[in-house]
Amino acid sequence: MQTTATDIAGVAIVQSGRRLDERGGFARWFCDGELAPELQGAAVRQINHSHSRDRGTVRGMHFQTPPHAEKKLIRCLAGRIFDVVVDLRRGSPTFLAWRGFELAAGDDRALLIPEGCAHGFQTLSDDVQLLYLHTAPYTPAAEGAVRFDDPRIGIAWPLPPQHLSERDMQHPLLAADFSGIQI
């Protein structure tokens, strides 16, 4: 596994090597030993799977607040996505910056997202499946979100956003005095 840092601290692309032979292939998708520097002592506590039927679907932008903040490792199992991270960490040099990364089935890449960052994605194909590894269990009282179209962030979705849940459309815009999440 090879980890490549991005320009948002703690956000990294994790590339798995694939061994191929006449039967097919094999790749290691998670190894706590190899990811120890990025996980910083955190262990995977929950694994989730999502399926989105239609191209253009947007899910997000979700996060959990301390003490239930979580790191996430996102991998695309089927289809293709535009995966988005927004830095909400108070004092971060990239506070309120967003970055998008394309993940696709078969690319053996995952996106590592640190605590204090919101996460969401848009499907670039039909029938997308994602696997999420979380370092904290879902805690409804700690759930936070940023609206997908918040003008203060200005995410440039590659397709017109559609098929959002009622919940995701109702997330509030960031308050003018929002100073970030203390991690």
ABEGO torsion letter per residue (X at the ends): XBBBBBABBGBBBBBBBBBBBAAEBBBBABBAAAAAAAAGGBBBABBBBBBBABBGBBBOBBBBBOAABBBBBBBBABEBBBBBBBBABBGBAABGBBBBBBBBBGAGBBBBBBBGBBBBBBBABBGBBBBBBBABBBBAAABBBBBAABAAAGBBBABBBBGBBAAAAABBBBBAABAEBBX
